[in-house]
Amino acid sequence: MQMCRAFYVCRVQHPENARHGFLKRETARRRRGPGCGIAFFFFLNYLKRGFANFTEAVLRFREIRETVSSRCLCASSEAGGEVLFIARESLLLNGRSHNKIGGSILILCLWVIFLLALLAVAVGASLEGRLALARKMEQRTLGACAARVGVARSLALLHQDTNAWDAMTEPWAGNPALFSNVTCAAGAYSVYYPVDRADGGPGTNYGLRDEQSRIDLNLARVELLVSLFAEAGLGAEAAARLADNLATARTRPAENSPGVGVKTGWADSRLERGPLKSVEEARWIAGMTAGVFDKIRSLVTVHGGYRVNLNTADAMVLKVLAKRAGSREGGGGESLTRKILQFRERSGIFKSYLGAGLAEALGPEARLTEDERSRLYGMAPFITVVSDHFRGHVEGASKKQAGETRLIDFGWDRKHRKFEFWHEN
């Protein structure tokens, strides 16, 4: 009761003390000035006041409880009414203290929840970009590993082929079970290349591509290049001129030879002579037009050989070979090309590139004419039945979720067991 009376005198009879404390706190708050930290300082001030009230209420409750206990023990039976009165007042004070404490704790909890929510939003916003980047890096890593596994398995399958010939009927040339969406650990890969279907539409062949199924711009004979450019629509003179320019451009000049740099074969004389590193460089050969390049683009390579594989060459390349072998000017050859393709469609394989071996392989059912037989013998210098140069286009991706894929384009020299080129995106 004495503490309660002292508190009453301090707060009620001398209100200037409480007012002085409020003005002091208000002045300190205004000195902080405006800014983004006002709310935070308000929160700290309110938190300090809440804890102070809580501590004060706890101390008051303890003192009142001790006072009530002592007086209940010391009072006589005649003073029972006074004890009951004191107990009742103590309970009322205790109830008001508990209400005040409960309200302060509730507001404090709300502020804590609000601040934690803001923190969670800020952390989530900052981590979302990092998580997306981590997922993308994981997809790229899994795709790259799957693509490399596809390269290794393709080369292993290629070196299992020990025949003295190479044809489109062999596993490396086209087998969806071995090259289409093959699973490896947490990724998958596919090895494929585009082809033209029989109806003229685009198609896909799953397997490795024989680079010797096409004409090598760096190694092919000049007369074969003339037939190739003539088949693309150039006249005899323009085709011969373009073939001569290509032969000049692809040949590296000898050192200290007279006249070096006078004739380069390139449309731009600043370009150096030497073997072509890609098919796209043929665009810059003097005399090459966009129309001619588009027609020969799928028929040529720069990673093949001197000869074209008769078992894997497509119809247009076979037509060029047959025309070149017929006469000096070239011409005809459509019927022989058709019979060769029909033989291959029946799973026929040429095991020799000599004229007699070719005619024997076609058999009597081919009914070769004298002109066709002559062309078969004339094709011998340009063809072969075994390949040493192959190309693979491998696509790897993560198996967990669809996303970005990784591509590897490589060339392989089976004879010397080395990569001719390697491109990875």
ZAMARGU-4260 file (C-alpha; in steps of 0.2 Angstrom, whole numbers, plus 5000, padded with zeros to 4 digits):
<rodrens>
0) 5000/5000/5000 | 5014/5012/5004 | 5022/5009/4986 | 5005/5011/4978 | 5003/5027/4988
5) 5020/5033/4982 | 5016/5029/4964 | 5000/5039/4966 | 5008/5054/4973 | 5022/5054/4960
10) 5010/5052/4945 | 4995/5061/4950 | 5000/5074/4963 | 5015/5079/4953 | 5011/5077/4935
15) 5025/5089/4929 | 5037/5075/4932 | 5028/5063/4920 | 5026/5078/4908 | 5044/5082/4909
20) 5049/5064/4904 | 5037/5064/4889 | 5044/5081/4883 | 5061/5074/4885 | 5057/5059/4875
25) 5048/5069/4862 | 5062/5081/4860 | 5074/5067/4857 | 5063/5059/4844 | 5061/5075/4834
30) 5080/5078/4834 | 5082/5062/4825 | 5074/5070/4810 | 5064/5062/4796 | 5071/5047/4786
35) 5068/5029/4782 | 5073/5025/4800 | 5059/5034/4809 | 5048/5019/4810 | 5062/5008/4816
40) 5066/5021/4830 | 5048/5022/4835 | 5048/5003/4836 | 5063/5003/4847 | 5056/5016/4858
45) 5039/5007/4860 | 5049/4991/4863 | 5059/5000/4877 | 5043/5007/4885 | 5034/4990/4884
50) 5048/4981/4893 | 5049/4995/4906 | 5030/4993/4909 | 5032/4974/4910 | 5046/4975/4923
55) 5037/4988/4933 | 5021/4978/4934 | 5031/4962/4939 | 5039/4971/4953 | 5023/4979/4959
60) 5014/4962/4958 | 5028/4954/4969 | 5027/4968/4982 | 5008/4967/4983 | 5009/4949/4985
65) 5021/4950/4999 | 5011/4963/5008 | 4995/4953/5007 | 5004/4938/5014 | 5012/4946/5028
70) 4996/4955/5033 | 4986/4940/5032 | 4997/4931/5044 | 4999/4945/5056 | 4981/4951/5057
75) 4969/4945/5070 | 4952/4938/5067 | 4944/4955/5071 | 4953/4962/5056 | 4947/4950/5044
80) 4937/4963/5034 | 4952/4974/5032 | 4962/4959/5025 | 4948/4954/5013 | 4948/4972/5007
85) 4967/4973/5004 | 4966/4956/4995 | 4952/4962/4984 | 4962/4978/4979 | 4977/4968/4976
90) 4968/4957/4964 | 4961/4972/4955 | 4978/4979/4953 | 4985/4962/4947 | 4971/4961/4934
95) 4974/4978/4927 | 4993/4974/4926 | 4990/4958/4917 | 4979/4967/4904 | 4992/4980/4901
100) 5006/4966/4900 | 4996/4956/4888 | 4992/4971/4876 | 5010/4976/4876 | 5016/4958/4872
105) 5003/4956/4858 | 5008/4972/4850 | 5027/4967/4851 | 5023/4950/4843 | 5014/4959/4829
110) 5029/4970/4826 | 5040/4955/4826 | 5029/4946/4814 | 5029/4961/4802 | 5048/4963/4802
115) 5050/4944/4799 | 5038/4945/4785 | 5048/4960/4777 | 5064/4950/4780 | 5057/4935/4771
120) 5051/4945/4756 | 5068/4953/4754 | 5078/4937/4756 | 5066/4928/4744 | 5068/4942/4731
125) 5087/4941/4732 | 5088/4922/4731 | 5075/4920/4717 | 5088/4925/4704 | 5102/4915/4711
130) 5091/4900/4712 | 5086/4902/4694 | 5104/4904/4689 | 5109/4888/4699 | 5095/4878/4690
135) 5101/4884/4673 | 5119/4880/4677 | 5114/4863/4683 | 5104/4860/4666 | 5119/4866/4656
140) 5131/4855/4666 | 5120/4839/4664 | 5118/4843/4646 | 5136/4845/4643 | 5140/4829/4652
145) 5127/4819/4642 | 5133/4826/4626 | 5151/4821/4629 | 5145/4804/4634 | 5136/4803/4617
150) 5152/4807/4608 | 5162/4794/4618 | 5149/4780/4614 | 5147/4785/4596 | 5166/4783/4593
155) 5166/4767/4603 | 5152/4760/4591 | 5161/4767/4576 | 5178/4758/4580 | 5168/4741/4583
160) 5166/4741/4564 | 5180/4731/4557 | 5173/4728/4539 | 5183/4732/4524 | 5168/4743/4518
165) 5156/4756/4526 | 5138/4757/4521 | 5121/4765/4527 | 5116/4748/4534 | 5128/4748/4548
170) 5124/4753/4566 | 5134/4769/4566 | 5125/4776/4551 | 5107/4775/4557 | 5100/4767/4573
175) 5087/4777/4583 | 5089/4764/4597 | 5107/4769/4599 | 5107/4787/4595 | 5089/4794/4599
180) 5086/4801/4617 | 5098/4789/4625 | 5098/4790/4644 | 5114/4791/4653 | 5113/4795/4672
185) 5104/4811/4675 | 5104/4816/4656 | 5100/4811/4639 | 5108/4813/4622 | 5104/4811/4603
190) 5116/4810/4588 | 5107/4815/4572 | 5109/4825/4556 | 5096/4832/4544 | 5092/4823/4528
195) 5080/4825/4513 | 5066/4812/4513 | 5060/4803/4497 | 5045/4814/4496 | 5057/4830/4496
200) 5053/4835/4514 | 5065/4837/4528 | 5069/4822/4539 | 5081/4817/4552 | 5093/4802/4553
205) 5100/4796/4570 | 5118/4792/4569 | 5135/4798/4562 | 5137/4806/4546 | 5150/4799/4533
210) 5160/4814/4527 | 5166/4804/4513 | 5148/4803/4506 | 5151/4821/4500 | 5164/4829/4488
215) 5179/4837/4497 | 5182/4855/4491 | 5200/4854/4497 | 5205/4837/4489 | 5193/4834/4475
220) 5200/4834/4457 | 5197/4849/4446 | 5187/4839/4433 | 5175/4833/4447 | 5173/4851/4453
225) 5169/4857/4435 | 5155/4843/4434 | 5148/4849/4452 | 5147/4867/4447 | 5139/4863/4430
230) 5126/4852/4439 | 5123/4868/4450 | 5118/4878/4435 | 5134/4886/4428 | 5139/4885/4410
235) 5154/4875/4405 | 5166/4890/4404 | 5160/4898/4421 | 5161/4881/4429 | 5178/4878/4423
240) 5184/4896/4429 | 5176/4893/4446 | 5184/4876/4448 | 5201/4884/4443 | 5199/4898/4456
245) 5195/4886/4470 | 5210/4875/4465 | 5221/4890/4466 | 5213/4897/4483 | 5215/4880/4492
250) 5233/4878/4487 | 5246/4885/4499 | 5260/4893/4488 | 5278/4888/4491 | 5289/4900/4500
255) 5299/4912/4490 | 5291/4907/4474 | 5289/4921/4461 | 5272/4928/4458 | 5265/4924/4475
260) 5250/4935/4479 | 5247/4939/4461 | 5233/4927/4459 | 5224/4921/4475 | 5208/4913/4468
265) 5198/4923/4481 | 5185/4937/4478 | 5195/4947/4490 | 5213/4948/4486 | 5218/4951/4504
270) 5213/4933/4509 | 5227/4921/4510 | 5229/4905/4500 | 5227/4889/4509 | 5215/4874/4512
275) 5197/4879/4517 | 5193/4877/4535 | 5174/4877/4533 | 5162/4875/4519 | 5156/4893/4522
280) 5173/4900/4516 | 5168/4894/4498 | 5156/4909/4497 | 5172/4920/4495 | 5179/4911/4480
285) 5180/4922/4465 | 5165/4918/4453 | 5155/4909/4467 | 5137/4915/4467 | 5124/4914/4481
290) 5113/4902/4470 | 5127/4890/4466 | 5133/4890/4484 | 5115/4885/4491 | 5114/4871/4478
295) 5131/4863/4482 | 5131/4867/4501 | 5124/4850/4506 | 5135/4840/4493 | 5152/4846/4499
300) 5163/4846/4514 | 5181/4851/4519 | 5184/4836/4530 | 5182/4821/4518 | 5195/4813/4507
305) 5201/4811/4489 | 5187/4799/4485 | 5168/4798/4488 | 5161/4782/4496 | 5149/4774/4484
310) 5139/4766/4498 | 5134/4782/4507 | 5134/4796/4494 | 5117/4803/4490 | 5108/4804/4473
315) 5115/4821/4468 | 5133/4816/4472 | 5131/4800/4462 | 5124/4809/4448 | 5139/4821/4447
320) 5151/4806/4448 | 5141/4797/4434 | 5141/4812/4423 | 5160/4815/4426 | 5164/4797/4422
325) 5154/4797/4405 | 5164/4809/4394 | 5176/4823/4395 | 5162/4836/4395 | 5151/4826/4406
330) 5133/4822/4404 | 5120/4808/4406 | 5121/4796/4420 | 5103/4797/4427 | 5099/4779/4423
335) 5115/4773/4431 | 5112/4783/4447 | 5095/4776/4448 | 5101/4758/4447 | 5114/4761/4460
340) 5101/4768/4472 | 5089/4753/4469 | 5104/4741/4473 | 5107/4750/4489 | 5088/4750/4494
345) 5089/4731/4493 | 5102/4732/4507 | 5116/4729/4493 | 5134/4734/4498 | 5148/4738/4486
350) 5163/4729/4493 | 5175/4735/4479 | 5176/4751/4470 | 5184/4743/4454 | 5173/4743/4438
355) 5172/4724/4437 | 5168/4723/4455 | 5154/4736/4454 | 5146/4727/4439 | 5147/4711/4447
360) 5139/4718/4463 | 5124/4725/4453 | 5121/4708/4445 | 5113/4703/4429 | 5096/4710/4435
365) 5103/4728/4433 | 5104/4725/4415 | 5118/4738/4412 | 5120/4745/4395 | 5137/4748/4387
370) 5137/4766/4392 | 5132/4763/4410 | 5146/4749/4411 | 5158/4762/4404 | 5153/4775/4417
375) 5156/4762/4431 | 5173/4759/4425 | 5176/4778/4423 | 5170/4781/4441 | 5184/4771/4449
380) 5197/4786/4451 | 5183/4796/4461 | 5176/4783/4472 | 5179/4771/4487 | 5169/4759/4498
385) 5177/4763/4515 | 5177/4779/4525 | 5189/4786/4537 | 5181/4803/4540 | 5165/4805/4550
390) 5155/4819/4558 | 5143/4819/4573 | 5131/4832/4579 | 5127/4828/4597 | 5113/4836/4608
395) 5113/4833/4627 | 5100/4839/4640 | 5095/4836/4658 | 5083/4822/4661 | 5075/4830/4676
400) 5067/4845/4668 | 5066/4852/4650 | 5077/4866/4648 | 5093/4872/4639 | 5102/4859/4628
405) 5121/4858/4624 | 5127/4854/4607 | 5143/4847/4601 | 5148/4846/4583 | 5164/4836/4580
410) 5174/4828/4566 | 5183/4812/4568 | 5198/4804/4558 | 5196/4785/4561 | 5212/4781/4553
415) 5223/4792/4563 | 5211/4792/4578 | 5210/4811/4581 | 5197/4825/4581 | 5197/4835/4565
420) 5187/4849/4573 | 5176/4851/4589 | 5163/4865/4591 | 5153/4866/4607 | 5141/4879/4611
</rodrens>
